[in-house]
């Protein structure tokens, strides 16, 4: 039996007045925009979809996303959620690489990247040759001798 998938058998057109084009089944796709490698099946051929599928025309399936995953939260809500996630990780000591030490010795872990993104001071501190930027692999300890734990709690959001 002869394989016709690559032979130009199908007239592919939306309107015969504007011209006909021949296409093989291997060049056609259902529900796809025309590209250099393939062409979408035009309205004229939609009535013959069974024949086209049997001949080898492929179909692109569009996946619908459930409404509960398509929330369109405001930027403020997204930022609040991001900050809360970072704060929870900080409180649990996950992925922290900075430790602030209050004047009474209480330690407060933090994320260097988060601090740098929120403060020009910390961005300069961690990225521009300060002592704190020299040890990029290990834990950085910053003593805050003039401030107590209440101040650090307020600043870090504990």
N, C-alpha and C positions, 0 to 999 in steps of 0.2 A: 504494500500500500504506500502510496506517495505521501510525503509530508508537505503540506501546503502552508505551514506556519510562517515561512519566510518569503513566500511568494506574494506579490502585490495583487490581492484578490478583491479587496473591499473598497468601494467608493466611500470616501469619508467627506461629508459635507453638511453644513447647516442649511445652505441655500444653493440649489443648483445654478441659480443665476450668477452667483459669484464664483463659480468654478468648482470643478471636481478634483479630488486628489485620490490617487490610488495608495493604499497602505496594506501592509501585511499584518497578520494577527500579532506577530511579535513586536510590531511597532505601536500597537494601539493599547490604550489603558482606559478603563472606566474611571470616571471621577478624578481625572488628573489634568493639570494644565499642560498645554503643549510645551515641549522642550526640544532641544536639538536631538535627543535620543529617542523620544517617544511622542506620540500624539494622543490626545484624548478622543474617545469615541464621541462623535458629534450626534446631535439630536436625531438626524436622519436615520442613523443606524440603531438607536436605542430599542426600537421595536424588534430587532433581531438579536437581542442580547444573548439568548440561549445558543444560537448558532455561533455567535462570536466567542462565547466562553468555550464551546466545544472545539472551536478552531484554535484556541490558545490565547485569546485576549485576557490579560490579567486585570484584576480589579484592586484598587486601593480602597481599603476600609478606613473610614474616619471614626476614630474613637471619641466617644463623648465622655466628658469628665463630670462625675457626680457633683451636684450642687454644693454638697458639704465640703468638697475640695476646692471649689471655685470661689471661696470667700474673697470679697474685695474689701479687705480691711484698709482703713486709712493709714497713711504713713505713720501717724502718731501711734496707732495701735500696734503696727509692726515694730516700730522702734521700742515701744514699751515692752513688747514680748521679747525682743532681742536683749534688751537690758536686763530683764528679769531672768532670762536664761543664763546670761553671763554671771549675774549675781548669785544664782543658785550654784553654778559650777564653782564660783569663787568661794562661797561659803563651805562647799564640800571639798575644796582643795583640788578640784580637777583641772588639769592643764594650767595651773598657775605657775608663774616664773618670777614673780616679784613678791617679797615679803616686807611689809612695813612693820616696824617695831616701835610701839608706843613707849613713852617715858617710864611706864611701870613694867616693861618687858613683854606686854601682850603682843602677840603676832597677828597680823592681818594679811592673808594671801591676796594676790591680785594678778591680773593678766596684763602683761606688758603691752601687747597689741591694743587692748581695749583702752588702757590709760593713754597711749600715744594718740589714738584716734580721737579721744575726748579732750586732750589738753596739748596746747602748743609747747608748754613747758616740758611735759613728758615725751613728746615727739622729739624735741631737741635733745633731751636727756638720754634717750635710748638709741638715737640714730646718728648723732653728730659728734662723736668723739669724746663725750663725757665719760667719766669713770664707769658709770652704769651701763654704757653701751659696749664696753670692752669684753665683758663676759657674756656672749650671746648664747652660749650653750647651757650654762648653769643657772642656779637660783640667784637672784639679786636681792640683797638685804639692804633696806634703807631705814636707818635709825631716825626717828622723829622725836628727839629728846625733849623738845619744847612743847610737845602736845601729848595729851593723854588719849586713852582709848575711846572716850566719848567723842572726841574730835574726829578721830579716824573712822569711827562707826558712821558718823554723819557724812563725812566726805565719800566713803566707799559704799554707802547705802546699806549698811548692816542693820 
